[in-house]
């Protein structure tokens, strides 16, 4: 027989409790039909016993389903280069997690090289135009001061026209520089591309960078491939949140609450945790191939532990509700195949009360019979009381 790690931990804990109470406590059984357990204050503290008041309420029935982790459609980013050139290095592989600004790929960007050459020429033309404007300005002002003496009025007007044309040329050359500067800053430096790693003014290297923390879904190019702005380099998916997709029968889907809280089991080496997610979509039509209706919830995934393609046990809230006494799941324990809740009858005495459990959901159970509102019950530490009962049963059998 194979014993799971979780079961082994429970049995180790049970054995420890049995040994402790075998030598430190004297469990007793009441004369009435429901067995009772005695546990002193110190033992209660060691067992982290919690006692709460049982309260009535309603609990929605959950529908058990298989959920598949899927990337959100709007979170897929398809990256293209700003220029044309040849791939120098691919730094990532599919399935790899990347952070915002991390280099994904570098390429020899011929387009960037041409733009930088144009910028050099445009800056030189601007400097020439500015110098010509300065000369024209000086010539005009000299003529204006000497007009009527050594310089004719017509010459002054000619110099003014040359000066005005020179100023217009400066404005035009400045516009050329500004356009190229904007192109370099916005096209070749964006959320997906950077030229900051260049070693010189005419270096052709551009880096494709991650626009956000994401997972690499696909890579479509390799080293030495020729690329252009039309080339799709790779696809990334923002995995800060994901979809949990469940395909269920149409009659079940009609009972699922859109906007309700879905609970999904995440199992790891340390145990099982419950992930809460909001149901954002319940399909109205069945798939013609499978005959099933799709239910989608959006789940947070800040640590990136959920990956597309994972299959998880999940529980969908429905409109069907059961009334009774609402207790935490840990309050109910199985003793000889019977669902049991421990009721506090005095500070150190607890009655093992047989109950009937209706539905379970969101870490809670609804008790439909065997328990009344207002009773004081053990909501944490029931396993320790169960262990004491087993020790008592062994003693009674001696």
C-alpha positions as CSV (number, residue, x, y, z in Angstrom):
1,X,0.0,0.0,0.0
2,X,1.3,3.4,-0.9
3,X,0.8,6.3,1.6
4,X,0.8,9.8,0.3
5,X,3.1,12.4,1.9
6,X,0.0,14.3,3.3
7,X,-1.4,11.0,4.8
8,X,2.0,10.2,6.3
9,X,2.1,13.6,8.0
10,X,-1.4,13.0,9.5
11,X,-0.4,9.6,10.8
12,X,2.8,10.9,12.3
13,X,0.8,13.7,14.0
14,X,-1.8,11.1,15.2
15,X,1.0,8.9,16.6
16,X,2.5,11.9,18.5
17,X,-0.9,12.8,20.0
18,X,-1.6,9.2,21.0
19,X,1.8,9.0,22.8
20,X,1.2,12.4,24.5
21,X,-2.2,11.5,25.8
22,X,-1.2,8.0,26.7
23,X,1.2,9.3,29.3
24,X,-0.2,12.8,30.2
25,X,-4.0,12.6,30.0
26,X,-6.8,10.3,31.2
27,X,-9.5,10.4,28.5
28,X,-12.9,9.5,29.7
29,X,-16.1,8.3,28.1
30,X,-19.5,9.6,29.2
31,X,-22.3,7.4,30.2
32,X,-24.7,8.7,27.5
33,X,-24.9,7.3,24.0
34,X,-22.6,10.0,22.4
35,X,-19.0,9.5,23.4
36,X,-17.2,12.4,25.1
37,X,-13.5,13.3,25.2
38,X,-11.6,15.0,28.0
39,X,-8.8,17.3,27.1
40,X,-7.1,19.7,29.6
41,X,-6.4,23.3,29.0
42,X,-2.7,22.7,28.3
43,X,-3.4,20.0,25.8
44,X,-6.0,22.2,24.1
45,X,-3.4,24.9,23.7
46,X,-0.8,22.5,22.4
47,X,-3.3,21.2,19.8
48,X,-4.3,24.8,18.8
49,X,-8.0,24.0,19.5
50,X,-10.4,26.7,18.4
51,X,-14.1,26.7,19.6
52,X,-16.7,28.7,17.7
53,X,-20.5,29.2,17.9
54,X,-22.4,27.2,15.2
55,X,-24.5,29.5,13.0
56,X,-27.2,28.7,10.5
57,X,-27.1,29.8,6.9
58,X,-27.1,28.7,3.3
59,X,-24.3,27.3,1.2
60,X,-24.3,27.2,-2.6
61,X,-23.7,23.8,-4.2
62,X,-20.4,23.7,-6.1
63,X,-20.1,21.9,-9.4
64,X,-16.8,19.9,-9.7
65,X,-15.0,20.3,-13.0
66,X,-11.7,20.0,-14.8
67,X,-10.2,23.4,-15.5
68,X,-7.5,24.2,-18.1
69,X,-5.1,27.2,-17.6
70,X,-5.2,29.4,-20.7
71,X,-3.5,32.7,-21.5
72,X,-5.9,35.7,-21.8
73,X,-6.6,36.6,-25.4
74,X,-5.8,40.2,-24.9
75,X,-2.5,39.5,-23.1
76,X,-0.7,38.0,-26.1
77,X,2.0,40.3,-27.6
78,X,3.4,39.6,-31.1
79,X,6.7,41.4,-31.6
80,X,8.0,42.8,-34.8
81,X,11.3,44.7,-35.4
82,X,11.3,48.4,-36.3
83,X,13.9,48.0,-39.0
84,X,15.4,45.5,-41.4
85,X,18.5,43.5,-41.0
86,X,20.0,40.1,-39.8
87,X,19.5,38.3,-36.5
88,X,22.7,38.3,-34.3
89,X,21.5,36.5,-31.2
90,X,18.3,34.9,-29.8
91,X,18.4,35.1,-26.0
92,X,15.2,33.2,-25.0
93,X,13.4,30.0,-25.6
94,X,9.7,29.1,-25.5
95,X,8.4,28.7,-21.9
96,X,11.0,31.0,-20.4
97,X,9.8,33.8,-18.0
98,X,11.2,37.2,-18.8
99,X,11.0,40.6,-17.0
100,X,10.2,44.0,-18.4
101,X,13.1,45.5,-20.3
102,X,15.0,42.1,-20.6
103,X,16.7,41.5,-23.9
104,X,15.0,38.9,-26.1
105,X,16.9,39.2,-29.3
106,X,19.6,41.4,-31.0
107,X,19.9,42.1,-34.7
108,X,22.1,44.0,-37.1
109,X,19.7,46.9,-38.0
110,X,20.5,48.2,-41.5
111,X,17.6,50.6,-41.4
112,X,18.9,52.1,-38.2
113,X,22.3,52.6,-39.8
114,X,20.7,54.4,-42.7
115,X,18.7,56.6,-40.4
116,X,21.8,57.5,-38.4
117,X,23.6,58.5,-41.7
118,X,20.7,60.6,-42.6
119,X,20.8,62.2,-39.2
120,X,24.5,63.0,-39.6
121,X,23.9,64.6,-43.0
122,X,20.8,66.5,-41.7
123,X,22.8,67.9,-38.7
124,X,25.6,69.0,-41.1
125,X,23.0,70.7,-43.4
126,X,21.5,72.4,-40.4
127,X,24.9,73.7,-39.3
128,X,25.6,75.0,-42.8
129,X,22.2,76.7,-43.0
130,X,22.7,78.3,-39.6
131,X,26.1,79.7,-40.7
132,X,24.6,81.0,-43.9
133,X,21.8,82.6,-41.9
134,X,24.3,84.3,-39.6
135,X,26.2,85.7,-42.6
136,X,23.1,86.9,-44.3
137,X,21.9,88.6,-41.1
138,X,25.2,90.4,-40.8
139,X,25.2,91.6,-44.4
140,X,21.6,92.8,-44.1
141,X,22.2,94.8,-40.9
142,X,25.4,96.4,-42.4
143,X,23.5,97.4,-45.5
144,X,20.6,98.8,-43.4
145,X,23.0,101.0,-41.4
146,X,24.7,102.3,-44.6
147,X,21.6,102.6,-46.7
148,X,21.6,106.0,-48.5
149,X,25.3,106.5,-48.3
150,X,27.5,103.7,-49.7
151,X,24.7,101.1,-50.0
152,X,21.7,101.6,-52.3
153,X,18.2,101.0,-51.0
154,X,17.7,98.2,-53.6
155,X,20.8,96.4,-52.3
156,X,19.4,96.5,-48.8
157,X,16.1,94.9,-49.9
158,X,18.1,92.2,-51.8
159,X,20.1,91.4,-48.7
160,X,16.9,91.3,-46.6
161,X,15.4,88.7,-49.0
162,X,18.6,86.6,-48.8
163,X,18.5,86.8,-45.0
164,X,14.8,85.7,-45.0
165,X,15.5,82.8,-47.3
166,X,18.4,81.7,-45.1
167,X,16.2,81.8,-42.0
168,X,13.6,79.7,-43.8
169,X,16.3,77.2,-44.8
170,X,17.4,76.9,-41.1
171,X,13.7,76.1,-40.2
172,X,13.5,73.5,-42.9
173,X,16.8,71.8,-41.9
174,X,15.8,71.8,-38.2
175,X,12.6,70.1,-39.2
176,X,14.6,67.4,-41.0
177,X,16.7,66.9,-37.8
178,X,13.6,66.8,-35.6
179,X,11.9,64.2,-37.8
180,X,14.9,61.9,-37.8
181,X,15.4,62.4,-34.0
182,X,11.7,61.5,-33.4
183,X,12.1,58.4,-35.6
184,X,15.2,57.3,-33.7
185,X,13.6,57.9,-30.3
186,X,10.1,56.5,-31.0
187,X,10.6,53.8,-33.6
188,X,14.0,52.4,-32.7
189,X,13.5,53.0,-28.9
190,X,10.1,51.8,-27.7
191,X,8.5,49.3,-25.3
192,X,9.8,46.5,-27.5
193,X,13.0,47.8,-29.0
194,X,16.2,49.7,-27.8
195,X,19.4,50.9,-29.4
196,X,21.0,51.8,-26.0
197,X,23.6,49.0,-26.2
198,X,25.3,50.5,-29.2
199,X,29.0,51.1,-29.0
200,X,29.3,54.0,-31.5
201,X,27.2,56.5,-33.3
202,X,27.0,54.4,-36.5
203,X,26.7,51.0,-34.7
204,X,23.9,49.0,-36.3
205,X,22.9,46.8,-33.3
206,X,19.3,46.9,-32.0
207,X,17.9,44.9,-29.1
208,X,14.3,43.5,-29.0
209,X,13.2,43.8,-25.3
210,X,10.3,42.5,-23.3
211,X,7.5,45.1,-23.0
212,X,6.3,43.6,-19.7
213,X,6.9,40.6,-17.4
214,X,5.7,37.7,-19.4
215,X,6.2,34.2,-20.7
216,X,7.7,33.4,-24.1
217,X,5.2,31.4,-26.0
218,X,6.9,31.0,-29.3
219,X,10.1,32.1,-31.2
220,X,9.9,32.2,-35.0
221,X,13.4,33.3,-36.1
222,X,17.0,32.1,-35.5
223,X,20.5,33.4,-35.8
224,X,21.4,34.8,-39.3
225,X,17.8,35.1,-40.4
226,X,16.9,38.1,-42.5
227,X,14.1,40.1,-40.9
228,X,12.0,43.2,-41.7
229,X,9.1,45.1,-40.0
230,X,6.8,42.5,-41.4
231,X,8.6,39.6,-39.7
232,X,7.0,38.3,-36.5
233,X,9.9,37.6,-34.2
234,X,8.2,36.0,-31.3
235,X,5.0,35.8,-29.2
236,X,4.9,36.7,-25.5
237,X,2.0,36.3,-23.0
238,X,1.5,38.5,-20.0
239,X,0.9,35.9,-17.3
240,X,0.1,38.3,-14.4
241,X,-3.4,36.9,-14.7
242,X,-4.8,33.9,-16.6
243,X,-8.0,32.2,-17.7
244,X,-9.2,29.0,-16.1
245,X,-11.4,27.4,-18.7
246,X,-13.9,24.6,-17.9
247,X,-16.1,22.8,-20.4
248,X,-19.3,21.4,-18.8
249,X,-22.7,20.1,-19.8
250,X,-25.3,22.6,-20.9
251,X,-27.7,21.7,-18.1
252,X,-24.9,22.3,-15.5
253,X,-23.9,25.5,-17.2
254,X,-27.4,26.9,-16.7
255,X,-26.9,26.6,-12.9
256,X,-23.4,28.3,-12.8
257,X,-23.4,31.9,-11.5
258,X,-21.6,34.4,-13.8
259,X,-19.7,36.7,-11.5
260,X,-19.5,34.1,-8.8
261,X,-16.3,33.0,-7.0
262,X,-14.7,29.9,-8.4
263,X,-12.4,27.8,-6.3
264,X,-9.5,25.9,-7.8
265,X,-7.2,23.4,-6.1
266,X,-3.4,24.0,-6.5
267,X,-1.4,21.0,-5.3
268,X,2.3,21.1,-4.5
269,X,4.8,19.3,-2.3
270,X,3.7,21.4,0.7
271,X,0.0,20.5,0.3
272,X,-3.1,21.8,-1.4
273,X,-4.1,25.5,-1.5
274,X,-7.3,27.0,-2.9
275,X,-7.2,29.7,-5.6
276,X,-10.1,32.1,-5.8
277,X,-11.1,33.5,-9.2
278,X,-14.1,35.4,-10.6
279,X,-16.3,33.8,-13.3
280,X,-16.3,36.3,-16.2
281,X,-18.0,34.3,-18.9
282,X,-20.6,31.5,-19.1
283,X,-21.3,30.4,-22.6
284,X,-24.9,30.4,-23.9
285,X,-24.3,27.8,-26.7
286,X,-22.8,24.4,-26.7
287,X,-19.8,23.5,-28.9
288,X,-21.1,21.7,-31.9
289,X,-18.3,19.1,-31.7
290,X,-18.1,18.4,-28.0
291,X,-21.6,19.4,-26.9
292,X,-20.2,21.2,-23.9
293,X,-20.5,24.8,-22.8
294,X,-17.4,26.9,-21.9
295,X,-17.0,28.6,-18.5
296,X,-14.1,31.1,-18.1
297,X,-12.8,32.7,-14.9
298,X,-10.0,35.2,-14.5
299,X,-7.4,34.2,-11.9
300,X,-4.5,36.2,-10.5
301,X,-1.1,34.8,-11.2
302,X,1.5,37.2,-9.8
303,X,4.2,34.6,-9.3
304,X,3.7,33.0,-12.6
305,X,3.1,29.6,-11.1
306,X,0.1,28.9,-13.5
307,X,1.2,27.9,-17.0
308,X,-0.9,27.5,-20.1
309,X,-2.0,23.9,-20.6
310,X,-2.1,23.0,-16.8
311,X,-5.1,20.8,-15.8
312,X,-6.6,21.6,-12.4
313,X,-9.5,20.4,-10.2
314,X,-11.9,23.3,-9.9
315,X,-15.3,24.0,-8.3
316,X,-17.9,26.2,-9.9
317,X,-20.6,28.0,-7.8
318,X,-24.2,27.2,-8.7
319,X,-27.6,28.7,-7.9
320,X,-28.6,25.6,-6.0
321,X,-28.3,26.3,-2.2
322,X,-28.7,24.2,0.9
323,X,-29.8,25.5,4.3
324,X,-28.4,24.3,7.6
325,X,-25.5,25.0,10.0
326,X,-22.4,26.3,8.2
327,X,-19.1,25.1,9.6
328,X,-15.5,25.1,8.3
329,X,-14.4,21.9,6.6
330,X,-11.8,21.3,9.3
331,X,-14.7,21.1,11.9
332,X,-15.9,17.8,10.4
333,X,-13.9,14.6,10.8
334,X,-14.5,11.0,9.8
335,X,-14.7,8.5,12.7
336,X,-15.4,4.9,11.7
337,X,-16.9,6.2,8.4
338,X,-19.3,8.6,10.2
339,X,-19.1,12.4,9.8
340,X,-18.5,13.8,13.3
341,X,-18.3,17.3,14.9
342,X,-17.0,17.8,18.4
343,X,-19.3,19.9,20.6
344,X,-18.0,21.6,23.7
345,X,-20.2,20.5,26.7
346,X,-17.9,22.0,29.4
347,X,-14.5,23.7,29.4
348,X,-12.5,20.4,29.1
349,X,-15.1,18.0,27.8
350,X,-16.2,17.5,24.2
351,X,-19.0,15.3,22.7
352,X,-18.4,13.5,19.4
353,X,-21.6,14.4,17.6
354,X,-22.7,12.5,14.5
355,X,-23.9,14.8,11.7
356,X,-25.2,14.7,8.2
357,X,-23.3,16.9,5.7
358,X,-25.1,18.4,2.8
359,X,-22.9,20.3,0.4
360,X,-19.3,21.4,0.5
361,X,-17.8,24.6,-1.0
362,X,-15.3,27.4,-0.5
363,X,-13.8,25.6,2.5
364,X,-17.1,25.2,4.3
365,X,-19.7,22.5,4.9
366,X,-23.4,22.7,5.6
367,X,-24.7,20.4,8.3
368,X,-28.3,19.5,7.6
369,X,-28.9,17.4,10.7
370,X,-27.3,16.5,14.0
371,X,-26.2,20.1,15.0
372,X,-28.1,23.1,16.2
373,X,-27.4,26.8,15.9
374,X,-25.8,28.3,19.0
375,X,-23.9,25.1,20.0
376,X,-20.2,25.6,20.7
377,X,-18.2,23.4,18.3
378,X,-14.5,22.7,17.6
379,X,-13.6,24.4,14.3
380,X,-9.9,23.7,14.5
381,X,-8.1,20.8,16.2
382,X,-10.8,18.1,15.7
383,X,-8.1,15.7,14.5
384,X,-6.4,15.9,18.0
385,X,-9.7,15.0,19.7
386,X,-10.2,12.2,17.3
387,X,-6.7,10.9,18.3
388,X,-7.7,11.0,22.0
389,X,-10.8,8.9,21.2
390,X,-8.7,6.3,19.4
391,X,-6.4,6.1,22.5
392,X,-9.4,5.8,24.7
393,X,-10.8,3.0,22.5
394,X,-7.5,1.1,22.8
395,X,-7.5,1.5,26.5
396,X,-11.1,0.2,26.8
397,X,-10.1,-2.8,24.7
398,X,-7.2,-3.7,27.1
